[in-house]
Amino acid sequence: MVPTVKLCNGYDLPVLGLGTFNASLDKTERAVKDAIDIGYRHFDCAYRYGNEKEIGSGIRVKISEGVITREDVFVTSKLWNTHHRPDLVVPACKTTLSDFGLDFLDLYLMHWPFAVKEGRELKPRDATGRAIPSDVDYVDTWRAMEECVKLGLARSIGLSNFNSKQIQRIMDIATIKPAVHQIECHPYLTQEQLIAFSKVRGMAVTAHCPLGSPGSNAKPDTPPLLKDMRLQPLTAKYNKTAAQVVLRYLTQHGVIPIPKSENKQHLEENYNIFDFELTEDEMHYISTFNRNIRICTFIEARDHKDYPFHIEF
């Protein structure tokens, strides 16, 4: 059984989840069903990922089989950048619920703090390849997200990929406080300041790209995280994979990792991280891997007034 953390509004969030970004449509439903059978109860999703129908189908099958009830699972989705305009927020949430085939979300996050041009194109670009902005202020978007809670569409709402100044702007106006902040976090990007800033304001922190997006190589002079030879002494000591050591590090680092996998063996390995504990010295050792390497940059939006990564944290 995965431990849980209590959110500021009293709901329980499992401290390990299944990420679904880039999950292939033909494998997603099977992966969700396998994950539920293994014990996963936290599913991190987003409208932008384009696979919420398949995820919802997998969840509903397991409910119909009596393996779980709706109350057993924690389902997160995210409001995409083209739907920030206040009149679009509640309809976007309803569309996601329809795709899932569920009556409510456990958590609805604002996927990014910046709005882009409304319309069917999810990543509108100009002739130079840069994101076409919308002038919607994310503060106004947040007020519309609060309506999702008031209407019973989402139990909790939160933020994703915000910086400290943007978080504070939301906190200053919110009548419903954000319960969760989702950020990129892994040993190459440890985010101590932003984690602390978020937590002191009452938010749990979930970590996307927790394994450093295996297969990507953010810097030519840096090995992919799971191939970093410095992890080998710990994998040997605990008889665990590099992924298991990293995920255990993150849970002890105070964040909730949401690794993505469609492979049943990897799903099982990622789930089995609560039967060992890293020492304080080992935690410090892994933290020294930090190089502030960011994988998920959304660089096409770097000129947007609300692009979050121009300040230190």
C-alpha positions as CSV (number, residue, x, y, z in Angstrom):
1,M,0.0,0.0,0.0
2,V,1.4,3.4,-1.0
3,P,1.5,6.0,1.8
4,T,-0.6,9.1,1.4
5,V,-0.1,12.8,2.2
6,K,-3.0,14.9,3.4
7,L,-3.7,18.0,1.3
8,C,-4.6,21.3,2.8
9,N,-8.3,20.6,2.1
10,G,-8.3,17.3,3.9
11,Y,-8.1,14.9,0.9
12,D,-5.4,12.2,0.7
13,L,-3.0,12.0,-2.2
14,P,-0.9,8.9,-2.7
15,V,2.8,9.7,-2.6
16,L,3.5,7.8,-5.9
17,G,1.5,8.1,-9.1
18,L,1.5,6.9,-12.7
19,G,2.4,9.6,-15.2
20,T,0.7,9.4,-18.6
21,F,2.5,12.0,-20.8
22,N,3.4,10.5,-24.2
23,A,1.7,7.2,-23.3
24,S,0.8,5.5,-26.6
25,L,-2.9,5.2,-27.3
26,D,-2.8,1.5,-28.1
27,K,-1.0,0.7,-24.8
28,T,-2.5,3.2,-22.3
29,E,-5.6,1.4,-21.2
30,R,-3.7,-1.9,-20.6
31,A,-1.0,0.0,-18.7
32,V,-3.7,1.6,-16.5
33,K,-5.3,-1.7,-15.8
34,D,-1.9,-3.3,-15.0
35,A,-1.1,-0.4,-12.7
36,I,-4.3,-0.8,-10.8
37,D,-3.7,-4.5,-10.4
38,I,-0.2,-3.7,-9.1
39,G,-1.6,-1.2,-6.6
40,Y,-1.3,2.2,-8.1
41,R,-4.2,4.5,-7.1
42,H,-2.9,7.9,-8.3
43,F,-3.1,8.8,-12.0
44,D,-1.6,12.0,-13.4
45,C,-3.2,13.0,-16.7
46,A,-3.8,16.1,-18.8
47,Y,-6.0,17.1,-21.7
48,R,-2.9,18.0,-23.7
49,Y,-1.7,14.3,-23.6
50,G,-4.7,13.3,-25.7
51,N,-5.2,9.9,-24.0
52,E,-7.8,10.6,-21.3
53,K,-10.5,8.5,-23.0
54,E,-8.2,5.4,-22.8
55,I,-7.2,6.2,-19.2
56,G,-10.8,6.6,-18.2
57,S,-11.7,3.3,-19.9
58,G,-9.0,1.5,-17.9
59,I,-10.2,2.9,-14.6
60,R,-13.9,2.2,-15.3
61,V,-13.1,-1.4,-16.3
62,K,-11.4,-2.0,-12.9
63,I,-14.3,-0.3,-11.1
64,S,-16.8,-2.6,-13.0
65,E,-14.7,-5.6,-12.0
66,G,-14.8,-4.6,-8.4
67,V,-11.1,-4.2,-8.1
68,I,-11.5,-0.6,-7.0
69,T,-14.2,2.0,-6.4
70,R,-14.1,5.5,-7.7
71,E,-13.2,6.7,-4.2
72,D,-10.1,4.5,-4.2
73,V,-8.4,6.3,-7.1
74,F,-7.0,9.9,-7.2
75,V,-7.3,11.3,-10.8
76,T,-5.5,14.5,-11.8
77,S,-6.0,16.4,-15.0
78,K,-4.8,19.8,-16.3
79,L,-6.2,22.8,-18.0
80,W,-4.4,23.5,-21.2
81,N,-3.0,26.8,-22.3
82,T,-5.6,27.4,-25.0
83,H,-8.4,27.3,-22.4
84,H,-7.2,29.9,-20.0
85,R,-9.9,32.4,-20.9
86,P,-12.3,32.4,-18.0
87,D,-15.4,31.4,-20.0
88,L,-13.5,28.4,-21.4
89,V,-12.3,26.9,-18.1
90,V,-15.5,25.1,-16.8
91,P,-16.3,23.7,-20.3
92,A,-12.7,22.4,-20.6
93,C,-13.1,20.7,-17.2
94,K,-16.4,19.2,-18.3
95,T,-14.8,17.9,-21.6
96,T,-12.1,16.2,-19.6
97,L,-14.7,14.5,-17.3
98,S,-16.6,13.4,-20.4
99,D,-13.5,11.9,-21.9
100,F,-12.7,10.1,-18.6
101,G,-16.3,9.0,-18.1
102,L,-16.1,10.2,-14.5
103,D,-18.2,12.5,-12.4
104,F,-15.4,14.5,-10.8
105,L,-11.7,15.0,-10.8
106,D,-9.7,14.7,-7.6
107,L,-7.3,17.4,-8.8
108,Y,-7.4,20.0,-11.6
109,L,-4.1,21.8,-12.3
110,M,-3.4,24.9,-14.4
111,H,-0.9,23.2,-16.7
112,W,1.3,26.3,-17.3
113,P,1.0,29.9,-16.1
114,F,0.9,31.3,-19.7
115,A,-2.1,31.4,-22.0
116,V,-1.8,30.9,-25.8
117,K,-4.1,31.7,-28.6
118,E,-7.6,30.1,-28.2
119,G,-8.7,27.6,-30.8
120,R,-8.4,24.1,-32.0
121,E,-4.6,24.2,-32.4
122,L,-3.2,23.1,-29.1
123,K,0.3,24.6,-29.8
124,P,-0.4,27.7,-32.0
125,R,2.8,29.0,-33.6
126,D,3.7,32.0,-35.6
127,A,5.9,32.0,-38.7
128,T,9.1,31.8,-36.6
129,G,7.9,28.8,-34.6
130,R,7.1,30.8,-31.4
131,A,4.0,30.4,-29.4
132,I,1.2,32.8,-30.2
133,P,0.2,34.4,-26.9
134,S,-3.2,35.2,-25.5
135,D,-3.4,38.2,-23.2
136,V,-5.4,36.3,-20.5
137,D,-4.0,36.8,-17.0
138,Y,-3.5,33.5,-15.1
139,V,-5.1,35.2,-12.0
140,D,-8.4,35.4,-13.9
141,T,-8.0,31.8,-15.0
142,W,-7.5,30.8,-11.4
143,R,-10.8,32.5,-10.4
144,A,-12.5,30.4,-13.1
145,M,-10.9,27.2,-11.8
146,E,-12.4,27.9,-8.4
147,E,-15.8,27.6,-10.1
148,C,-14.8,24.0,-10.9
149,V,-14.6,23.3,-7.2
150,K,-17.8,25.1,-6.4
151,L,-19.7,23.2,-9.1
152,G,-18.4,19.8,-7.9
153,L,-16.3,19.1,-11.0
154,A,-13.0,19.0,-9.1
155,R,-12.3,18.4,-5.4
156,S,-9.0,20.2,-5.5
157,I,-7.3,22.6,-7.8
158,G,-3.6,23.5,-8.1
159,L,-0.7,24.8,-10.2
160,S,1.9,23.3,-12.5
161,N,5.2,24.8,-13.7
162,F,4.8,28.1,-11.9
163,N,7.6,30.2,-10.4
164,S,7.6,31.7,-6.9
165,K,6.4,35.1,-8.0
166,Q,3.5,33.6,-9.9
167,I,2.6,31.4,-7.0
168,Q,2.4,34.3,-4.7
169,R,0.1,36.3,-7.1
170,I,-2.3,33.3,-7.0
171,M,-2.1,33.1,-3.2
172,D,-2.8,36.8,-2.8
173,I,-6.2,36.5,-4.6
174,A,-7.3,32.9,-4.1
175,T,-10.5,32.2,-2.2
176,I,-9.7,28.5,-2.8
177,K,-6.0,27.9,-2.2
178,P,-4.0,25.7,-4.6
179,A,-3.6,22.2,-3.0
180,V,-0.7,21.0,-5.2
181,H,2.1,22.4,-7.3
182,Q,3.5,20.1,-10.0
183,I,7.1,20.8,-11.1
184,E,9.9,19.1,-12.9
185,C,12.1,17.5,-10.2
186,H,14.9,14.8,-10.4
187,P,18.5,14.6,-9.1
188,Y,19.7,16.8,-12.0
189,L,17.1,19.4,-11.0
190,T,16.5,19.2,-7.3
191,Q,14.4,22.4,-6.9
192,E,15.0,22.8,-3.1
193,Q,14.0,26.5,-3.0
194,L,10.8,26.1,-5.1
195,I,9.8,23.0,-3.1
196,A,10.2,24.8,0.2
197,F,8.4,27.9,-1.2
198,S,5.4,25.8,-2.3
199,K,5.2,23.7,0.9
200,V,5.3,26.7,3.3
201,R,2.2,27.9,1.4
202,G,0.4,24.7,2.0
203,M,0.9,22.9,-1.3
204,A,2.0,19.3,-1.8
205,V,4.5,19.0,-4.6
206,T,4.4,16.4,-7.3
207,A,7.4,15.8,-9.6
208,H,7.1,15.3,-13.3
209,C,10.0,13.9,-15.3
210,P,11.2,12.2,-12.1
211,L,13.5,9.8,-13.9
212,G,15.0,12.5,-16.0
213,S,12.9,11.4,-19.1
214,P,14.9,8.3,-20.0
215,G,16.0,8.5,-23.6
216,S,16.5,12.2,-23.5
217,N,19.9,13.7,-23.1
218,A,19.5,17.3,-22.0
219,K,23.2,18.1,-22.0
220,P,25.8,16.4,-24.2
221,D,28.3,16.2,-21.3
222,T,25.8,14.6,-18.9
223,P,24.7,11.0,-19.1
224,P,21.0,10.1,-19.0
225,L,20.1,10.1,-15.3
226,L,19.4,6.4,-15.0
227,K,22.8,5.6,-16.6
228,D,24.7,7.8,-14.2
229,M,27.5,5.6,-12.8
230,R,27.3,7.4,-9.5
231,L,24.1,5.5,-8.7
232,Q,25.7,2.1,-8.9
233,P,26.9,1.9,-5.3
234,L,23.4,2.4,-4.1
235,T,21.7,0.1,-6.6
236,A,24.2,-2.6,-5.4
237,K,23.7,-1.9,-1.7
238,Y,19.9,-2.1,-1.8
239,N,19.6,-4.5,-4.7
240,K,17.4,-2.0,-6.5
241,T,17.3,-0.5,-10.0
242,A,18.6,3.0,-10.7
243,A,14.9,4.0,-11.2
244,Q,13.9,2.7,-7.8
245,V,16.8,4.5,-6.1
246,V,15.9,7.8,-7.8
247,L,12.2,7.4,-7.0
248,R,13.0,6.6,-3.3
249,Y,15.2,9.7,-3.2
250,L,12.4,11.8,-4.5
251,T,9.8,10.6,-2.0
252,Q,12.3,11.2,0.8
253,H,13.2,14.6,-0.8
254,G,9.6,15.5,0.0
255,V,8.0,15.3,-3.5
256,I,5.5,12.9,-5.1
257,P,7.0,11.3,-8.2
258,I,4.7,10.3,-11.1
259,P,6.9,8.1,-13.4
260,K,5.4,7.0,-16.7
261,S,5.7,3.5,-18.0
262,E,3.7,1.1,-20.2
263,N,6.0,-1.9,-19.3
264,K,4.4,-4.1,-16.6
265,Q,7.8,-5.0,-15.1
266,H,8.8,-1.4,-14.9
267,L,5.4,-0.5,-13.3
268,E,6.1,-3.1,-10.7
269,E,9.6,-1.9,-10.0
270,N,8.6,1.7,-9.8
271,Y,5.9,0.7,-7.3
272,N,8.2,-1.2,-5.0
273,I,10.2,1.6,-3.5
274,F,8.9,1.6,0.1
275,D,10.8,-1.4,1.5
276,F,14.1,0.5,1.9
277,E,15.3,3.9,3.0
278,L,18.2,6.0,2.0
279,T,20.4,7.4,4.7
280,E,20.8,11.1,5.3
281,D,24.3,10.9,3.8
282,E,23.0,9.1,0.7
283,M,20.3,11.7,0.3
284,H,22.9,14.4,0.4
285,Y,25.1,12.5,-2.0
286,I,22.3,12.2,-4.6
287,S,21.5,15.9,-4.2
288,T,25.0,16.7,-5.3
289,F,24.1,15.5,-8.7
290,N,22.1,18.7,-9.2
291,R,23.1,20.7,-12.3
292,N,19.9,22.6,-12.8
293,I,19.2,20.7,-16.0
294,R,15.7,21.3,-17.1
295,I,14.2,18.9,-19.6
296,C,10.7,20.3,-20.0
297,T,11.4,24.0,-21.1
298,F,8.5,24.8,-23.5
299,I,11.1,27.0,-25.1
300,E,8.7,28.1,-27.9
301,A,7.0,30.3,-25.3
302,R,10.2,31.9,-23.9
303,D,9.1,35.4,-25.0
304,H,5.7,35.2,-23.4
305,K,5.2,37.7,-20.5
306,D,4.2,34.8,-18.2
307,Y,7.0,32.4,-19.1
308,P,8.0,31.0,-15.7
309,F,11.7,30.1,-16.1
310,H,13.3,33.5,-16.4
311,I,13.8,33.8,-12.6
312,E,15.8,31.7,-10.3
313,F,12.9,29.8,-8.8
